[in-house]
Amino acid sequence: MNAAKSKPDRLFFPSVRLCRAEFRGEGVLRPRELDKCGLLAVESGRAALSIDGRTHTAEAGDRFWLVPGTALGGRWEAGFRVTLLLFSCCRMQKYAGQWLAAEAELPASGRLERSAGLPERLPGMAGEAPPRDRLELKHALHRWMNVRRAESAAGDRQNGLLKSTEEEAGRSGIDLALAYMSGHYAREVSIEEMAVRSGMSVNHFIRTFKARTGRTPAQYLLHLRMTRAKQLLFSSDKIKTIARSVGYKDEHYFSRAFKKSEGIAPGQYMKRSDLRIATVYYGLDDYLTTLGISPVAVLSYERRLPRIGESAPAKSDESGASVRLDSSAFSYAKLGRAAPDLILTSSRLDADAQLERMAPTVTLAYSNDLVRQLRQMGGIFGRQNEAEDWIGRYEAKRKSMRVQLTAQAGRRMTAYYIRVGATLCRVYGALNQTGALLYDDLGLQLPDHFPAGEWALNIGPGQLPLFDADWLFMAVEPTPEAAGRMRAIEASEEWQSLRAVREGRVCDAQGLLLKALGPAGRLEAMHELFDRMTEETG
């Protein structure tokens, strides 16, 4: 840092806020970007903090310096308590005779030296009494920054961050090597090259690397390649293509290396009967159970849909019931205890580095075409017969239902699926799983005036007459607020004027949105809606 340019006595703090947080039991905080500077003090417990993608073990007494733009996340298993001082920091600079506020140059985020602690005591931090007011806290913060800047001027590299010791220099060098290997595993990576990149001798690099990762550089490179190969095996790619993608010019050499590492040939890996698969998106567990595969971990439907419970229950594996994960309070530790060999997720979710670190993770492109999806998965897992048996029954059922419904009404009847929440009333079109169920499977018709290309529209109660249809399938979220909103809708003149309401063709479709994501759930929903419609019109 340029000390002359950022003199400590010219810093000022427009805003400052002291926060305390206590997390009980197991938990996770997904990375979020800070918009202010921060000092984080761990008061009790133990956690793995993620700071700009780097993991730091944090326990009572540890301190961390955070700059704006830092992505901060973490996970813990047995409770965690922290104090976080958030503040904005500017530098006063004289320009053309005027004092202007400029951005202060700050050291990079990271852990503060434990031996140094907080050189100037800060009210409310590290067991200190809380400040009397914001002014006291700002003055203390100004003194603290003075001390940190003085240390920098005296030659304390990175303002007291743990990068001054030989151990941390080695750690930084290993991080560079790990990052390079992760991005270039498909090419030849020599130990000599990695040692040079890390600023170490070859012998010191190998010792430090193994101490850090538990593997030699060659073993770690093999691990990266095998992990990526497992992901690529969940595809229609040929073994030759996969081998080249992970750094092997010879597919036979790749096959031997894979078998030596995993105990099975790459072409048979996904067909293993003991392959432990976890799913972290609704409906994917349904595909597996339809193929006769028992996932070891699935998302629980119970909290999302308490009225229907587990709509597509996963089977138990040999160790007992599958691990059920709460999507609203996702537990990586709980998933880890299921020890998956493979994790399936969806393109509808953001990429998750923590899943990648746990097991090879495959992202499936979201699709409403369950026949194509089931065939693809059946081929990958060696369950083609199971897939075709189910598809045959499904095609016969949907054809029969379409014919009966059209014959009974004398025409294709129109329908809408509408979801009501605490703050929304959403009308769904054809470009989603409920559209595939209503319009493709059951042969109902989306009214012509619904905008083409829209998967759903949010509307107000006064707009309901614009979405009139022969059938309305209503899903009310399981909250008191949503129920109250639905009661208000039902009491309105707009609702009473709808054809489906006047003629008694309004169906409770609670749970339909999640049920229709998987094959067994979709078939079950087809039967439920068909029975309701034939009862009403019979």
N, C-alpha and C positions, 0 to 999 in steps of 0.2 A: 504493500500500500504506500502511496505517496503521502508521507506524514506531513509535509509542508502544505500540501494541497488540502488536507483534511485535518486541520488542527483541532484537537479535542475541545478547546474552549469556544470553538465556533459551531459546535453541534447544538441542535435543539430538537425537542421532541413534541411535535404538535399533538400527539395523542398517546395515551398510555393506559393499559388495562391489565389488571391482575386477575387471573382465572384459576380456579381450583377444580379438579375433577377426580372423582373416585369411581372406579369400575369394579364391580363385584363379580366374583366367579370368572368364568371363561369369556373371552370376548375378542373382537377384532375391530380395528378402525381402518377402513379403506383409505389409501393415500389421498390427501387433499392438499391443494396448493395454498400456502400462506400468502396473504397480501401485506403482511407487516413483518417487522423483525420480531424475534422471540427468544426468550431465555426459558428453557424447560428444566425444571428440577424434579427429579424422582424422589418422592417422599417415602414410599413404601412399595413392596411388591417387586415383581420381576417381569420384564416384557422384552419382546424383540421389536425394536423400533426400526422402521424403514424411513431413511432420510435420503431423498433423491435416488431411490432404488438400492441403496446400500443398507444392509442390515446391521444394527448395533444391539448388542445385549445390554439392557438397561436395568439397573437395580438401585435400591435406596442409596442416595448420596451422589448419584451420577448427575451431571449437568450437560446440557446441550445448547449450542448457539445456533440459531436459525435465522436465515436472511429471507427477505421477500422473494417469492417464487419457489421456495423449498417445498417439495412434496413430502408431507409427513403422514405416516401411517404406523400401524403396529398391531401386535397380537399378544395376548397374555392368557394364562390358563388358570390362575388362582388369585385374581384381584390385583389392582394396580392403582396407585394414587400419585398424582402429579400436581405441581403448581406451574403455571405458564404465564409469563409476563410478556404481553404483546405490546409493541409500541412502533410508531413511525419515527424515523430518524432522518433529519435533513442537515445540510451543511450551509452556513451563511457565507456567501462569497460577495466581495465587493466588485462591482462592475459599473464603470462610467460614473463613479461617485455614489452609486446606490448599492445598498445591501440587498442581495437577492438570495432566495432559498434554492439550493441546488441539491442534487442527489448525493448522499454521502457514500463514499467508497467503503465497503465492508468486507471483512474476511469471509471465506466460504463457510457454509454450514458444517457442523460436525460436533464431536464430543470435546468438552473442555477438560483440561488436565485436572484430574482428581486431587492431586497434591496441592495445586494452587487454589482449588475450590472457587469461591467467589471472593476475590481480593478485597473488594469493598462491599460491606454488608448491604443487602437490599431488603427493605421492609417487606414482610410477607413471604420471603423466599428462604428456603433452607431452615425452617423453624423459627425465623425471626418474627417479631410481633408485626401485625399488619400496620400499614401506614396510616397516619392521621388523616391525610388528604392526598389528592393527586400531586400537589406541589411538592410535598415531601418525597414522594416516590420519584418524581422527575429529577429533583436535585440529587437523590441517591443514585439514580440511573446515570446522570451526567458524571458523577464522581467515578462510578464503576467503569464507564467507557473511557475516562481519562486514564485509569490504571491499565486497562487493556491496551490502549494506544501507546502508553509509555513502555509497556513490555515489548510491543512490536518495534518501537524505535530503538530499544536496547538490543534487538536482535533475536527476540523470541519469535520464531517463525510461525506464521499463521495465527498470531495473537493468542497463543496458549493452546491452540488446538493440538490434539495428540498426533502431530506429524514430526515432532522433533527427535524422537527416540529412534534407535536403530530398528526396534521391533516394528514400529509403525511405518518406517520407511520401507521395510520389507513387505508389510501388509499392503501398502500402496502399490508397490511393484507387482505383487501377486495379483492384485485387482486388475491391473493393466493386462497382465497375461491372461487372466480368466475372461476378461471382456474380449480380448483379441481371439482367443480360442473359440468362444461362443459364436463369434461372427465369421470365423474362417475354418470351421472344423472340416469342411469339404475339401480342403487343400492340404498339402503336406506341410506340417508344422514341426519344425525342428526344435529340440531342447535348447540348442545354442542360440537360435533366434529369440526364443522366449526369455532366455537369461539376459540377453542384450537388452530386450525391451524392458525388462524388470530392473536393469541396472545392477545385476549381481553376477557373480561367477557361476558357472554351471553347477558345481557341487552345492554351493549355498542356495541356489535357486531350487534345486531338487529337494533339499532338506526342508526349506521354508514352504515350498508348495505342498509337500506331503503333510507337514504339520498343520497347514491351513485347511486342506481339503480332505485329508485322509486317504488320498490317492497319489500315485506318481503322475507326472504330466502325461505319460503314455496311457495310463489307466483312465485318467480324466478325459482325454481326447476320445478314447474308445467309448466311454460312458456317453459323451455328447452324441457321437455318431449312432450308437445303438438306440438312444432315446429318440432321435429324429427318425431313424429307420422304422421304429415301432409306429410313429405317427403316420408315416408314409404308407405303411402296410395296410392302414385303414383307407384303402383306395383301390382303384382298378389298375394302378401303375404296375408295370412289369418289374420283376426283381432286378433286371439289368438297369432300368431307369432309376430305381431306388438306390442301387449300389453306387451309381455315379453321383447321385444327389448328396450322398453322405461321404464322398471321398474315396470310393473304391473303383478303380478302372476295370477290374475283373470281377464279374458277378459271382464266379465260383469262389474266389478268395473271400468276397463279402459273405457268401453263404456259410463258409467254414468259420469265419470270424464271428458271425452272428450265432451260429450253433454252439460254438465254444463259450460264448458269453451268456446265452440265454437257455442253452440246453435243448434247443429245438430249432429246426430249419425255419428260415424266415417265411416260407410259403405256408407253413403250418401254424405259425404263431397265433394268428387271430382265430384259428379253428380249435385251439386248446379247450378242452372241457373244463379245465380248472382256472381259466383266465378270469381274474378278479376285475370286474368292470364297475365303475361308479358313474352315475349320471347326475348332472347338476342343472338340468333344465327339464321342465315339465313335459311329459309325453315321451321322452327318450327311454325312460324305464319301461313304458308300455310296449315300445318296439322290441325291446329285449325279451320281455316275458312272452310276447306273442311268438317269438322265435324259440322259446323254450330255454332262455338264458336267464339265470337268476342274478341280478345286479347286487353288489355288496353294499351299495349306498345309493339312496334316492332322495329327492325332495319330498317332504311330507305335504300331502294335500289337506291335512286336517285343519290347520289354522287358516289356510286360504279359503277353504270350503267346509265349514263346520257342519253344514246341514247334510252333506253327502258323504263326509268322511273320506276314506281312501278310495277314490273312484277307480284307480287303476293300480291295485296293490301289487307291490313287487313280491316275488316269492322269497322264501327263506333260503339261505345257503346252509352249508353243513354246520357252520358254527352258530346257527340260530337265525333270528330275524335280521333282515337287512337294516343297516344304519339309516335312520330317517333324519334328514337335515331340514332345519327351519330356514326357508328362503329369506325371511325377514330379519333373522339374526344368525347369519350363516357362520358355522363353526368349522374352521379349517382343522382344528385339533380333532374334532369328532370324525371328520372325513379321513384324516390321517390314520386314526385307529382302525379304520376299515381296511387299511393296507391295499389300496387298489393297484392293479398292474396297468390300468388304462382308465382315463377319465374322459367321458363324452360330454361336450357342452354344445351350445348353439350359437350361431352367428348373430342371434338377437341379443347376446350378452357381450359386454366389453371383454377384451383379452385380459386374462388374469395370470400374472406372473407367479403368484403363489401356487396356483394349481399346477403350473408347468414344473415348478420345483418339486412338487409332491409325486407326480407320475406323468408319463407321456400323456399329453392332453390333445384330443382331436376335436376340432370345431366343425360341426355339421351345418351346412347351409340350410337355413330354414326353408321348408317347403310344405305346401298344402297337398302335394301329390303323394299321399301315403303309400300308394301302390309302388311307385318308383323308388321311394325311400326304403320301403320294406324289402324290395327285391335287391337293392344295392347292399343293404346290411346283411341280408340272408346270404348273398354271395360272398361277402367278406368273412363272415363267421362260419361258412360251411353249412348253412342252414337253408339251402335253396328249397328243399322239399317242404319244410315247415312254412316258408314264406308263400310258396305257390298254393299249398293247401288252404291257407287262410285267405289268400287273394281270391281263390275260386269261390269260397263260401261268401265272401264279401260281395263280389260282383253279382252273384246270383240273388242275394238278399236285396241289394240296392235296385236291381232291375225289377224285381217283383214288387217292391214298395212303390217305385215310381209309377208303374203301370196301374196298380190298385188305386193310388191317390188320384191320378189323373182321371181314371174311369169313374171313380166315386163322385168327383166334382164336375165331371164333364168338360174340364179344361184344366190348364195349369194355373194353379192359384198363386197369388202373390204373397210375399211374406217379408217381414223385417225382423232382425234380431236387435233388441234395444237393451242397453245396459245402463242402469241408474246407480249413481254413487252419491256421496255426500254433497259433491259440488258439480256433478256432471250428469248429463243425459246424452248418451252417445248412440247413434244409429250406425250399425255396421253394414257394409256393402258385401260384394262378392270376393274381394281380394284378401281373404283371411280364412281361418279354419272353420268358422261358423258359416261363412259363405259357401265353402266346399261342401259342408254337411247339408245345408238347406237347399242349395240350388243344383249342385252336382249329384249328390247322393239321393235326395228325396224328390228331385225334379220340380221343386217350387221355383217361382220366378221372382227376380228382383224387379220392382217397378221401374219402368223405363226412365222416369224423371230423376232417378238417383244419379248423381254426377259420375260419369265414366272416369275410371282411374283413381277414384277415392276409395280407400279401404274403410274409412269411418268418418262420421261427421258429428261434431258436438252441437247440440241444439238447445234452445230455450223452450219452456213449456208452450209458449205461444206459437211455436213453429211446428208443433205436433201434427196439425191437419195437413201439412205438406208431405207427411210421410204415412199416408193412409195405405192400408193393405188388407188382404183377406185374412191374414194371420199375423199376430204379433207375438213374438217370443221374448218375454221379459226376464231379465236377470237383475236382481236387486242385490247390491253388495251387502254382506252380512254385518252391517253396523247400524246402530240406532239412528244415526244421521241420514243414512241412505233410505232406511225404512220411512223416516219422516218425510223425506223428499218425495218418495213414491206415493205416500198418502195424499200429499198436496197435489201431485199430478192427477191422481185418480179423482180428486174432488173438483178438478177444473172442467170448464165447459169444453175446452179443446179436446180433452181426453174422452169425454162422454160423446163427442161428435164422431169419433173414429168408427169406421165400419166394423172392424174386428171387435171392438168393445160392444157395439150395439147388437152384434150377432153372436156374441159369446165365444169368440175364437181368439182368446188371449191365453197363452200357455206360460206357466212358470218354467223358465229355462235356467234356473240357478245352477251353476257349475258347468254349463255347456261350453264356455270358452276354454276351460282347461281340459275337459273331457275330450273334446274334439281334436286335441293335439296328437293323440296316439291312436293306433289302429283299434285296439280292443275298446278303448273309451269311445271312439267314434262309432263303432258298430253298436255299442250299448246305447249311445245317444240316439242313433237312428231308430232303434226299436222303441225307445221311450217316446220320441216325438211322433212316430208312426201310430203307436197305440193311442196317444192322446188325440190325434187328428181323426182317426177312424172312429173313436168313441163319440167325438163331437158331431161328426157328419153322418154317423151310422143310424 
